[in-house]
Amino acid sequence: MDNTETLKKVLIVDDEEDMIWSLQKNLNNDKLQVDITVASSGEDALQVLSEKPIDLVVTDIKMPGISGIDLLMRISNRYPNTGVVVMTAFPSPEHKNEALAHGGLHYLEKPFDINELRRVIKTSLAQDDLFKGTVSGIELSDIIQINCLSKSSTTLRVKTSSGREGRVYFYDGNIIHAQCGTLSPEEAFYEILTFKGGMIECISTKELPERTIKKDTEALLLEGMARMDELKAKQNEEKISISSSASDSMPGNIDVISDNKNEEEIMNDLKNLLTEFTSLPGVNTACLVGRDGFLLDSIAIAGTDSEMIGAIASGGFGASESMGNQLDKGSLTMTMIEYDQGPVMLAPIGSEAFLVVVADKEANLGMIRLKIKKHAGEIEKSASI
């Protein structure tokens, strides 16, 4: 069998014939063995890509016709499994930010040492070792929070089954940039949060675009989730309106059949929602407690007396509400009691219950607050049997 069939395939694109000749002749050595194809324009490169699979494209930016940035964008849309490295003899912060923001794996300034290019190609091809695939049973916002919690410096590429695509860029766990069509970075992030289902790919890279999103990550997620809640409420209103119109048009004695869940299914939903909290690092107990101190449901580590927690917490919750009323501070949204070994957080769930979250001192309080904000409405609905 031809040895080139087992090699990674690299396409070099440059309108300078000398550059193409030099790279084709000198790129391979004992440490890097690749199958090299060349093209002298963006148009030729697209033709090559249409004829055979390419693992990595190394392209110049400044070329007649289709530029390197345009080529990068087309490859990103048409050939999502093909990586792109951008090189240029006319470096600028704008070019670098644009290239990396559109999915370029690396940005090289000419002239460069051939060993540096070998290293970049080897690193870029190693991206195949990363996880990628479809995601089910988990929301995109949860994956974003995982990246924040793990202090990741990475790119999250999201593509829905309908073809919508966006990227979120993280540095040390902070969201620094996002891209979705022609939207501004912050609006692009909020738009990406609305994506449902599809393909998610984490791209680890040492080079990231400059920070364009200045808002604190926790505030960004809270705003995004608030917008998602508004969108869901609007969609529910539209469904109710449609259902009502259909019901009005039915003959007199025909009832509209609703798909109501039984009690067991609702309780399972509640268990799953409480597990959302205990799945966070450092959180060991989540209890839903009635205003009278009666435990409605809980998820807790072995040996924890959830009923005792509920009975005691009801006093603290009531005292916190009374203090707010006396000081004319309005309705209670959350209260936290800090101890040497970690905090206990209390949050109202509707008018009849409250949530108790018991955590260790290393727990991320911001993420707990986000979970409470995100799931309070769902918990209230599931608990209303």
C-alpha positions in Angstrom: 0.0 0.0 0.0 1.2 3.5 -0.8 2.7 5.1 2.4 1.0 8.5 1.5 -2.4 6.9 2.2 -1.6 6.7 5.9 0.0 10.2 6.2 -1.9 13.3 7.4 -2.8 15.4 4.4 -1.6 19.1 4.4 -2.6 21.7 1.7 -0.3 24.7 1.4 -1.9 27.8 -0.3 0.3 30.7 -1.4 0.4 32.9 -4.5 4.3 33.0 -4.2 5.7 30.1 -6.2 9.0 30.3 -4.3 7.3 29.9 -1.0 5.3 26.9 -2.2 8.4 25.2 -3.7 10.4 25.8 -0.5 7.8 24.4 1.9 7.0 21.4 -0.3 10.7 20.6 -0.5 11.8 21.3 3.1 8.7 20.7 5.4 9.0 16.9 5.8 11.7 15.5 8.1 12.2 12.7 10.6 9.9 14.4 13.1 7.1 15.4 10.7 5.9 13.2 7.9 2.9 14.6 6.0 1.4 14.2 2.5 1.7 17.7 1.0 -0.5 19.2 -1.7 -0.1 22.8 -2.9 -2.3 25.5 -4.5 -1.4 28.9 -5.7 -4.8 30.6 -5.0 -7.8 30.3 -2.8 -9.8 29.1 -5.8 -7.4 26.3 -6.5 -7.5 25.4 -2.8 -11.2 25.0 -2.9 -11.0 22.8 -5.9 -8.5 20.5 -4.1 -10.7 20.4 -1.1 -13.7 19.3 -3.2 -11.7 16.4 -4.7 -10.1 14.8 -1.6 -10.1 15.1 2.2 -7.5 17.4 3.7 -6.6 17.4 7.4 -4.9 20.8 7.5 -4.7 23.9 5.3 -1.8 26.3 5.7 -2.7 29.5 3.8 -1.3 32.9 3.2 -3.7 35.9 3.9 -2.9 38.3 1.2 -3.7 36.7 -2.2 -5.5 37.8 -5.3 -9.1 36.7 -5.6 -10.2 34.7 -2.5 -8.1 35.9 0.4 -6.8 33.7 3.2 -9.5 34.9 5.6 -12.2 34.3 3.0 -10.8 30.8 2.4 -10.7 30.2 6.2 -14.4 31.1 6.5 -15.4 28.9 3.6 -13.4 25.9 4.9 -15.0 26.4 8.4 -18.5 26.3 6.8 -17.9 23.5 4.2 -15.2 21.3 5.7 -15.5 21.6 9.6 -13.1 18.7 10.1 -10.3 20.5 8.3 -8.0 22.7 10.4 -6.6 26.0 9.1 -3.3 27.7 9.9 -2.9 31.3 8.7 0.4 32.9 7.7 1.2 36.5 6.5 4.1 38.8 5.6 1.9 41.8 6.6 1.0 41.1 10.3 -1.4 43.2 12.2 -3.5 42.8 15.4 -6.7 43.1 13.3 -5.6 40.3 10.9 -4.6 38.0 13.8 -7.8 38.6 15.7 -10.0 38.0 12.6 -8.1 34.8 11.7 -8.4 33.3 15.2 -12.0 34.5 15.6 -13.0 32.7 12.5 -11.5 29.4 13.7 -7.9 29.6 12.6 -5.8 27.3 14.8 -2.6 29.3 14.6 -1.3 32.6 13.2 2.2 32.7 11.8 4.2 35.8 10.8 6.5 35.6 7.8 9.4 35.1 7.7 9.3 32.1 10.1 11.7 29.3 10.9 10.8 26.0 9.2 11.0 24.3 12.5 8.4 26.6 13.9 6.0 25.7 11.1 6.7 22.0 11.6 5.8 22.5 15.3 2.6 24.4 14.4 1.5 21.7 11.9 2.2 18.9 14.3 0.2 20.7 17.1 -2.6 21.4 14.8 -2.9 17.9 13.5 -3.0 16.7 17.1 -6.4 18.3 17.4 -7.8 15.1 16.1 -7.1 13.6 19.5 -9.6 15.9 21.1 -13.2 14.9 21.9 -15.9 15.9 19.5 -19.4 14.7 18.9 -23.1 15.2 19.3 -24.5 16.0 22.7 -27.8 15.0 24.2 -29.4 15.3 27.6 -27.3 18.3 28.5 -27.7 22.0 27.8 -25.1 24.2 26.1 -25.1 26.5 29.1 -24.0 23.6 31.3 -21.0 22.9 29.0 -20.1 26.6 29.0 -20.2 26.5 32.8 -17.9 23.4 32.9 -15.3 25.4 30.8 -15.5 28.3 33.2 -15.2 26.0 36.3 -12.2 24.2 34.8 -10.4 27.5 34.1 -10.1 26.4 30.4 -8.3 28.3 27.7 -10.1 26.9 24.7 -12.5 27.4 21.8 -16.0 25.9 21.9 -17.3 25.4 18.4 -21.0 24.7 18.2 -23.0 23.7 15.1 -26.7 22.8 15.1 -28.3 20.1 13.0 -29.9 22.9 11.0 -26.5 24.4 10.1 -26.3 27.3 12.5 -22.8 27.8 13.9 -21.0 29.8 16.5 -17.8 29.9 18.6 -17.2 30.8 22.2 -13.6 31.6 23.3 -12.4 31.1 26.8 -9.2 32.3 28.5 -8.5 31.0 32.0 -12.2 30.2 32.4 -13.4 33.6 31.3 -15.4 34.2 28.2 -13.4 36.6 26.1 -15.0 36.5 22.6 -17.8 34.9 20.7 -18.7 34.7 17.0 -22.0 34.0 15.3 -22.7 35.5 11.9 -22.4 39.3 11.9 -23.5 39.8 15.5 -21.4 41.7 17.9 -19.3 39.4 20.2 -21.6 39.8 23.3 -24.8 39.4 21.2 -23.2 36.4 19.5 -22.8 34.7 22.8 -26.4 35.3 23.8 -27.5 33.9 20.4 -25.3 30.8 20.7 -26.9 30.1 24.1 -30.2 29.6 22.3 -28.8 26.8 20.1 -30.5 23.4 20.6 -28.8 20.1 19.9 -26.0 19.5 17.3 -22.3 19.1 17.3 -19.9 20.5 19.9 -16.1 20.6 19.5 -13.6 21.8 22.0 -10.4 23.1 20.3 -7.4 23.6 22.6 -5.1 26.3 21.3 -2.4 28.5 22.6 -3.5 31.4 20.5 -6.8 33.1 21.1 -8.4 36.4 19.7 -8.1 39.5 21.8 -10.7 40.0 24.5 -13.8 41.8 23.1 -16.3 40.8 25.8 -15.5 42.8 28.9 -18.5 41.8 31.0 -17.9 39.5 34.0 -18.5 35.9 33.1 -21.1 35.4 35.9 -23.0 38.5 34.8 -22.8 37.3 31.2 -24.3 34.0 32.0 -27.0 35.5 34.2 -28.0 37.9 31.4 -27.9 35.0 28.8 -30.1 32.8 31.0 -32.6 35.7 31.6 -32.9 36.1 27.9 -33.5 32.4 27.5 -36.2 32.5 30.1 -37.9 35.4 28.2 -37.6 33.4 25.0 -39.1 30.3 26.6 -42.0 32.3 28.1 -42.7 33.9 24.7 -42.7 30.5 23.0 -45.0 29.1 25.7 -47.4 32.0 25.2 -47.5 31.3 21.5 -48.2 27.6 22.1 -51.0 28.4 24.5 -52.5 30.9 21.9 -52.4 28.3 19.2 -53.9 25.6 21.5 -56.6 28.0 22.5 -57.5 28.8 18.9 -57.6 25.1 18.0 -59.8 24.4 21.0 -62.3 27.2 20.1 -62.6 25.8 16.6 -63.6 22.3 17.8 -67.2 21.0 17.9 -69.0 21.3 21.2 -68.3 18.1 23.1 -64.8 17.3 21.9 -62.2 17.8 24.7 -58.6 18.8 24.0 -56.3 16.0 25.2 -53.3 17.2 27.2 -50.1 15.3 27.7 -49.9 15.6 31.5 -47.2 13.8 33.4 -48.1 11.5 36.3 -46.9 12.1 39.8 -44.0 9.6 39.6 -42.6 11.4 36.4 -42.9 14.8 38.1 -41.0 13.5 41.2 -38.3 12.1 38.9 -38.0 15.5 37.2 -37.5 17.1 40.6 -34.8 14.6 41.6 -33.0 15.4 38.3 -33.2 19.1 39.0 -31.8 18.8 42.5 -29.0 16.6 41.0 -28.0 19.6 38.9 -26.7 21.2 42.1 -25.0 18.2 43.6 -23.2 17.7 40.3 -21.3 20.9 40.9 -17.9 20.4 42.5 -18.1 21.0 46.3 -21.9 20.8 46.6 -23.0 17.8 48.7 -26.6 18.4 49.5 -29.7 20.1 47.8 -33.0 20.1 49.6 -36.4 21.4 48.6 -38.2 22.4 51.8 -41.8 23.7 52.5 -42.3 26.9 54.4 -43.4 24.8 57.3 -40.0 23.1 57.4 -41.4 19.8 55.9 -38.9 18.2 53.5 -40.3 17.8 50.0 -37.4 16.2 48.4 -33.6 16.0 48.5 -30.3 14.8 47.1 -27.6 14.3 49.7 -24.4 12.5 50.5 -24.7 9.3 52.6 -25.2 10.1 56.3 -26.8 13.5 55.8 -30.1 14.0 57.7 -32.0 16.0 55.1 -35.2 16.3 57.2 -33.1 17.8 60.0 -31.6 20.3 57.6 -35.0 21.3 56.3 -36.5 21.8 59.9 -33.5 24.0 61.0 -33.2 25.9 57.7 -36.9 27.0 57.8 -36.1 29.2 60.9 -33.1 30.8 59.2 -35.1 31.4 56.0 -38.0 32.9 57.9 -35.6 35.2 59.8 -34.0 36.4 56.6 -37.4 37.2 55.0 -38.4 39.1 58.2 -35.2 41.1 58.2 -35.8 42.2 54.6 -39.4 43.2 55.3 -38.3 45.2 58.4 -35.6 47.0 56.4 -38.0 47.6 53.5 -35.6 45.7 51.1 -38.3 44.0 49.2 -38.7 40.2 48.5 -35.9 37.8 49.4 -34.1 36.4 46.4 -31.3 34.5 48.2 -29.5 34.3 51.5 -26.2 32.7 52.4 -24.7 31.7 55.8 -21.0 31.1 55.8 -19.2 28.6 58.1 -15.6 27.5 58.5 -16.3 24.4 56.3 -18.4 26.1 53.7 -21.7 28.0 53.1 -25.3 27.1 53.2 -27.5 28.9 50.6 -31.2 29.5 50.9 -33.5 30.6 48.0 -37.2 30.9 47.7 -39.0 28.6 45.3 -42.4 30.1 44.5 -44.5 31.1 47.5 -44.7 27.7 49.2 -41.1 26.4 49.4 -37.4 27.2 49.5 -34.2 25.5 48.3 -31.3 24.6 50.6 -27.9 24.1 49.1 -25.1 22.9 51.4 -21.5 23.3 50.0 -17.9 22.9 50.9 -15.7 26.0 51.2 -14.0 25.3 47.8 -17.3 25.4 45.9 -17.9 28.0 43.3 -20.6 30.2 44.7 -21.2 32.0 41.4 -22.1 28.7 39.7 -24.5 27.8 42.5 -26.3 31.1 42.1 -26.5 30.6 38.3 -28.0 27.1 38.8 -30.6 28.6 41.2 -31.5 31.3 38.8 -31.7 28.8 35.9 -33.7 26.1 37.6 -35.9 27.9 40.2 -38.9 28.0 37.8 -38.6 24.4 36.8 -38.3 23.3 40.4 -41.4 25.2 41.4 -43.3 23.6 38.5 -42.1 20.1 39.3 -43.0 20.5 43.0 -46.5 21.7 42.3 -48.2 18.3 42.3 
